[in-house]
Amino acid sequence: MSKTLIRGAKVLGGEPQDVLIDGTVVEAVGQDLSAEGAEVIEAGGKVLLPGLVDLHTHLREPGREDSETVLTGTRAAASGGYTNVFAMANTFPVADTAGVVEQVWRLGQESGYCDVQPIGAVTVGLEGAKLAELGAMHESAAGVTVFSDDGKCVHDAVIMRRALEYVKAFGGVVAQHAQEPRLTEGAQMNEGVVSAELGLGGWPAVAEESIIARDVLLAEHVGSRVHICHLSTAGSVEIVRWAKSRGIDVTAEVTPHHLLLTDELVRSYDPVYKVNPPLRTERDVMALREALADGTIDIVATDHAPHPHEDKDCEWAAAAMGMVGLETALSVVQETMVDTGLLDWAGVADRMSVKPAQIGQATGHGRPVSAGEPANLTLVDTAYRGRVDPAGFASRSRNTPYEGRELPGRVTHTWLRGKATLVDGKLT
């Protein structure tokens, strides 16, 4: 069994310590550790975090391997410091049966770069009409615990209630893409001043907020758990805050791009900024940051949504919605939350590893950096600053809104159960 000694790392941003990995686990954490024959990583000044966990990733396989595969997506995840990702169900065929989720799970095992936990569809074919095989997916080898029709909203209140009741039996959670479809027909961007000036169809905040309000009340009524995907408005924050104050079992996520970018960027008509939910206003961005800091929003999730060049290099109205995010997420969180003083690195570990692992029941992930724990770790050079160059991405797609933008921080090493998947910024 190999040993690795990480020397002088700031564990969760604290005082420098040595961390000794022996095989698949952390053997010791302390000062002046030594181990004969161990590979030594000089980590002075760098921050050591538990491996990141993404509760919202699109790996596209099966069916859209021109955008991404489980292999390329998990390589991108390892590059971004992730050791576990949850793969959304909007594949072709849809991950609405035990067979499809097991296929995705096995592809993740074969990749070796990152654990992959499939998310099962709530409804057959994401059509919102009939519950999918929730129990069978949970009992499959993939052990699905999170269900979502992401990309589409479970808009029928009766279907949503039934889903919440069903997953309650085995402790699962329904992750809702909150978008009232009748209010967003033809929507191209956030409804507001900019959409009015540009003449683009508006996606109103109330389309998100009305579904969240309905679903937290449904969750309270049936005594189940609901998770809100990619929350994006100040009003949504207030609804979740109210629901939590009532003791409703709700969790929520925010994406890195909603923490940084605003709808003003759409004035460029560059489809790289087209995303669902859309980029919102500066007021929304500030409210999301504050809510992530105070715990109203529980986690950061990437909503990594790769698309081939031709689906983005076209006129705005025809372009696909979505952005890649796995390889830049931690840098964006450092810029928006750490460098602004809203979160410390322990807080980042909580929002990007501990809490998402808890919500998704990802055993072995989001654990403390301490002796006896699985060696799922990521090392970050927080002093680094550099411009984003998508040509160097491990993802198969390049649709990043940060191309050419200077961002802080760089993941230098990632370990999955003690095995290095990224060394000095390069995939192994």
C-alpha positions in Angstrom: 0.0 0.0 0.0 1.4 3.4 -1.0 1.9 6.3 1.4 1.7 10.0 0.6 2.9 12.7 3.0 1.3 16.1 2.4 3.6 18.5 4.2 2.6 21.9 5.6 -1.0 22.2 4.2 -3.5 24.5 5.7 -6.3 22.0 6.6 -9.6 23.8 5.9 -7.6 27.1 5.8 -6.2 26.7 9.4 -2.7 26.4 10.7 -0.2 24.4 8.6 -0.2 20.6 9.3 1.1 17.4 7.8 -1.3 14.9 6.5 -0.2 11.3 6.0 -2.2 9.1 3.6 -1.7 5.3 3.9 -3.5 3.4 1.2 -7.1 4.5 1.0 -7.3 6.4 4.3 -5.8 9.3 6.2 -3.4 7.7 8.7 -2.4 10.8 10.7 -2.8 14.6 10.8 -0.3 16.6 12.9 3.1 18.4 13.0 6.4 17.0 11.8 5.0 13.7 10.6 7.3 11.3 8.8 6.9 8.1 6.9 9.6 6.0 5.4 9.2 5.6 1.7 6.2 8.0 1.4 5.8 10.3 -1.5 6.2 13.8 -0.2 4.0 16.7 -1.4 5.3 20.1 -0.4 2.1 22.0 0.3 3.3 25.1 2.1 0.7 27.9 1.8 -1.9 25.7 0.1 -5.3 24.8 1.5 -6.3 21.2 1.9 -10.0 20.4 1.7 -12.1 17.2 1.7 -12.8 16.2 -1.9 -15.5 18.3 -3.4 -19.0 16.8 -4.1 -21.3 18.1 -6.9 -24.9 17.3 -6.5 -25.8 18.6 -9.9 -23.7 17.5 -12.9 -24.7 16.7 -16.5 -22.4 13.9 -17.9 -24.6 13.5 -21.0 -23.9 9.7 -21.4 -25.8 7.8 -22.7 -26.9 9.6 -25.8 -25.0 12.9 -26.1 -21.4 11.7 -26.1 -20.6 14.6 -28.5 -21.1 16.9 -25.5 -19.5 14.8 -22.7 -19.0 11.3 -21.6 -18.7 9.9 -18.1 -15.0 9.6 -18.6 -14.4 13.1 -19.8 -16.8 14.5 -17.3 -15.1 12.8 -14.4 -11.7 13.9 -15.6 -13.1 17.5 -15.6 -14.4 16.8 -12.1 -11.0 15.6 -10.8 -9.4 18.7 -12.4 -11.8 20.9 -10.4 -11.1 19.1 -7.1 -14.2 16.8 -7.1 -14.2 13.2 -5.9 -17.9 12.6 -6.2 -20.5 13.9 -8.7 -24.2 13.2 -9.1 -25.2 12.7 -12.7 -28.5 14.2 -13.8 -31.1 12.0 -15.5 -31.7 13.9 -18.8 -29.8 11.5 -20.9 -30.9 9.6 -24.1 -32.4 7.2 -23.0 -33.6 9.0 -19.9 -32.3 7.6 -16.6 -35.7 6.5 -15.5 -35.1 2.8 -15.1 -32.8 0.6 -13.0 -31.0 -0.5 -16.2 -30.0 3.1 -17.2 -28.9 4.2 -13.8 -26.8 1.1 -13.4 -25.1 1.7 -16.8 -24.1 5.3 -15.7 -22.9 4.0 -12.3 -20.8 1.3 -13.9 -19.3 3.8 -16.3 -18.3 5.9 -13.3 -16.6 2.9 -11.7 -14.7 2.2 -14.8 -13.5 5.9 -15.2 -11.6 5.8 -11.9 -11.3 9.6 -11.7 -14.3 10.3 -9.5 -17.3 8.5 -7.9 -20.4 8.9 -10.0 -23.8 8.6 -8.3 -26.7 8.6 -10.9 -29.8 10.8 -10.2 -33.0 9.0 -11.3 -35.8 10.7 -13.2 -38.9 11.5 -11.2 -41.2 10.8 -14.1 -41.1 8.5 -17.1 -39.2 10.2 -20.0 -39.1 13.5 -18.0 -42.6 14.0 -19.3 -44.2 14.8 -16.0 -47.2 12.4 -16.4 -46.3 9.2 -14.7 -43.8 8.4 -11.9 -40.7 6.5 -13.0 -39.4 3.4 -11.3 -38.2 5.2 -8.2 -38.1 2.1 -5.9 -36.4 -0.1 -8.5 -33.7 2.6 -9.1 -33.1 2.9 -5.4 -32.8 -0.9 -5.0 -30.5 -1.3 -8.0 -26.7 -1.6 -7.9 -26.6 2.2 -8.3 -28.5 2.8 -5.0 -30.2 6.0 -6.3 -31.3 8.3 -3.5 -31.8 11.6 -5.4 -34.5 12.0 -8.1 -35.0 14.9 -10.5 -36.5 15.8 -13.8 -33.9 18.6 -14.1 -34.1 20.4 -17.3 -37.9 20.2 -16.8 -40.1 21.0 -13.8 -42.3 18.5 -12.1 -45.1 21.0 -12.7 -48.1 18.8 -11.8 -48.7 19.2 -8.0 -50.3 15.7 -7.7 -47.3 14.0 -9.3 -44.9 16.0 -7.1 -46.9 15.0 -4.0 -46.7 11.3 -5.0 -43.0 11.5 -5.7 -42.4 13.1 -2.3 -44.5 10.4 -0.6 -42.8 7.6 -2.5 -39.2 8.6 -1.7 -40.0 9.2 1.9 -40.3 5.4 2.3 -36.5 4.9 1.8 -35.2 8.3 2.8 -34.8 9.7 -0.7 -35.0 13.3 -1.9 -36.7 15.0 -4.8 -34.6 17.7 -6.4 -36.9 20.2 -8.2 -36.1 22.3 -11.2 -38.4 25.1 -10.2 -39.8 26.6 -13.4 -43.5 27.0 -14.0 -43.7 26.2 -17.7 -46.7 28.3 -18.5 -44.9 31.4 -17.2 -41.7 30.8 -19.2 -43.0 29.9 -22.7 -40.6 31.5 -25.2 -38.3 32.8 -22.5 -34.8 33.7 -23.5 -33.4 35.5 -20.5 -34.3 37.1 -17.1 -37.4 39.2 -17.3 -36.5 42.7 -16.4 -35.1 46.0 -17.7 -32.5 44.3 -19.9 -34.9 41.9 -21.5 -37.2 44.8 -22.3 -34.5 46.8 -23.9 -33.2 43.9 -25.9 -36.6 42.6 -26.9 -35.9 39.1 -25.7 -38.6 36.9 -24.1 -38.5 37.2 -20.3 -38.2 34.4 -17.7 -39.8 36.0 -14.6 -38.6 35.4 -11.1 -42.1 34.4 -10.1 -41.9 31.3 -12.3 -39.2 30.0 -10.0 -40.6 31.3 -6.8 -44.2 30.0 -7.2 -42.9 26.4 -7.7 -40.6 26.6 -4.7 -43.5 27.9 -2.5 -45.7 25.1 -3.6 -43.2 22.4 -3.1 -42.0 23.4 0.3 -45.7 23.3 1.4 -46.1 19.9 -0.2 -43.0 18.6 1.5 -44.4 19.9 4.8 -47.7 18.3 4.2 -46.3 14.8 3.5 -43.4 15.0 5.8 -40.8 14.5 3.1 -37.6 16.1 1.8 -37.3 18.4 -1.1 -34.2 20.0 -2.6 -34.3 23.1 -4.8 -32.0 23.0 -7.8 -30.1 26.1 -8.9 -32.0 28.7 -6.9 -31.5 32.1 -8.6 -33.6 34.9 -7.2 -33.8 37.0 -4.1 -37.4 36.1 -3.7 -36.6 32.3 -3.8 -34.1 33.0 -0.9 -36.9 34.5 1.2 -39.2 31.6 0.6 -36.6 29.0 1.5 -35.6 31.0 4.6 -39.3 31.1 5.6 -39.7 27.4 5.0 -36.7 26.6 7.1 -38.0 28.8 9.9 -41.1 26.6 9.9 -39.0 23.4 10.2 -39.8 22.2 6.7 -37.2 19.7 5.4 -35.9 21.7 2.5 -32.4 22.2 1.1 -31.2 24.5 -1.7 -28.3 24.9 -4.0 -26.8 27.8 -5.9 -24.5 27.6 -9.0 -21.2 29.5 -9.2 -22.4 31.4 -12.2 -25.4 32.8 -10.4 -23.0 34.0 -7.6 -20.9 36.0 -10.1 -22.6 36.9 -13.4 -25.6 39.1 -14.1 -28.1 39.6 -16.9 -26.2 42.7 -18.1 -23.9 40.3 -19.9 -26.7 39.3 -22.2 -26.3 42.6 -23.9 -23.5 41.0 -25.8 -25.9 38.5 -27.3 -23.2 35.9 -26.8 -25.0 32.6 -26.3 -22.3 31.5 -23.8 -24.4 33.4 -21.2 -27.6 31.6 -22.1 -28.5 29.4 -19.2 -31.6 28.0 -17.3 -32.5 29.5 -14.9 -31.2 32.6 -16.5 -28.6 35.0 -15.2 -30.4 37.4 -12.9 -29.8 41.0 -11.6 -27.1 42.3 -9.3 -29.6 42.4 -6.5 -30.3 38.7 -6.9 -26.5 37.9 -7.0 -25.9 39.7 -3.7 -28.9 38.0 -2.1 -27.6 34.6 -3.2 -24.2 35.3 -1.8 -25.6 36.4 1.6 -27.9 33.3 1.7 -25.0 31.0 1.0 -23.0 32.6 3.7 -25.8 32.4 6.4 -26.8 28.8 5.4 -30.2 29.6 3.9 -28.7 28.1 0.7 -27.0 24.9 1.8 -24.6 24.1 -1.0 -22.9 25.1 -4.2 -23.7 22.9 -7.2 -22.2 23.4 -10.6 -25.0 22.5 -13.0 -22.1 21.5 -15.3 -24.0 21.6 -18.7 -21.6 20.8 -21.6 -22.7 21.5 -25.2 -20.8 20.9 -28.5 -19.5 24.0 -30.3 -22.3 24.1 -32.9 -25.0 24.3 -30.2 -23.5 27.5 -28.8 -21.9 29.1 -31.9 -25.2 30.3 -33.3 -27.8 33.1 -32.9 -29.0 33.6 -29.4 -32.6 32.2 -29.9 -31.3 28.9 -31.4 -28.6 28.3 -28.8 -28.7 25.6 -26.1 -28.9 26.7 -22.5 -26.1 25.8 -20.1 -22.5 26.3 -19.1 -19.6 24.0 -18.1 -18.6 24.5 -14.5 -16.7 21.7 -12.9 -13.2 23.1 -13.6 -13.9 26.7 -12.5 -16.4 26.3 -9.6 -13.9 26.5 -6.8 -12.2 29.5 -8.3 -15.5 31.3 -8.7 -16.5 30.5 -5.1 -13.1 31.8 -3.9 -13.7 35.1 -5.7 -17.3 35.6 -4.7 -17.3 34.2 -1.2 -13.8 33.8 0.3 -12.0 36.8 -1.1 -15.1 39.0 -0.1 -15.0 37.7 3.5 -18.4 36.0 3.3 -17.0 32.5 3.9 -13.8 31.0 5.2 -12.3 27.8 3.8 -14.0 25.7 6.4 -17.3 27.2 5.2 -16.3 26.3 1.6 -15.7 22.8 2.7 -19.1 22.7 4.3 -21.0 24.1 1.2 -19.0 22.2 -1.5 -18.3 18.8 0.2 -19.9 18.1 3.6 -23.4 19.3 2.9 -23.8 18.0 -0.6 -22.5 14.6 0.5 -25.1 14.6 3.3 -28.0 15.6 1.1 -27.1 12.9 -1.5 -26.0 10.3 1.1 -22.6 9.9 -0.6 -20.9 7.5 1.8 -17.2 8.2 2.4 -17.3 11.8 1.0 -17.6 15.1 2.7 -15.8 13.6 5.7 -13.4 15.4 8.1 -9.7 15.6 7.2 -8.7 13.4 10.2 -7.1 10.0 11.0 -9.2 7.0 9.9 -11.2 8.9 7.3 -11.2 8.1 3.6 -8.5 9.9 1.8 -10.8 11.9 -0.6 -8.9 15.2 -0.6 -8.2 18.2 -2.8 -5.2 20.7 -2.5 -5.7 24.3 -3.6 -3.2 26.9 -4.4 -5.3 29.9 -3.2 -2.6 32.5 -4.1 -2.7 31.6 -7.8 -4.4 33.9 -10.3 -4.7 33.2 -13.9 -6.9 33.6 -17.0 -9.4 30.9 -17.9 -8.4 29.0 -21.1 -11.0 26.5 -22.1 -8.5 24.9 -24.5 -6.9 23.3 -21.5 -10.2 21.8 -20.1 -10.6 18.1 -19.6 -14.3 18.4 -20.4 -15.2 17.6 -24.0 -17.1 20.9 -24.2 -15.8 24.5 -24.0 -18.9 26.5 -23.3 -17.5 28.5 -20.3 -18.6 32.1 -19.6 -15.2 32.8 -18.0 -12.9 32.5 -21.1 -10.2 35.1 -20.8 -11.4 36.1 -17.3 -8.9 36.2 -14.5 -9.9 34.0 -11.5 -8.2 33.2 -8.3 -7.1 29.8 -7.0 -6.1 26.6 -8.7 -6.6 22.9 -7.7 -3.1 21.3 -7.8 -3.9 17.8 -6.4 -6.9 15.6 -6.0 -7.0 12.2 -4.3 -9.7 9.6 -4.6 -9.4 7.1 -1.7 -5.7 7.8 -1.6 -5.1 7.5 -5.3 -3.9 10.7 -7.0 -6.2 11.6 -9.9 -4.6 15.1 -10.3 -0.9 15.9 -9.6 0.5 19.4 -10.1 -2.6 20.4 -12.0 -2.3 17.5 -14.5 -4.5 14.5 -14.6 -2.8 11.2 -13.9 
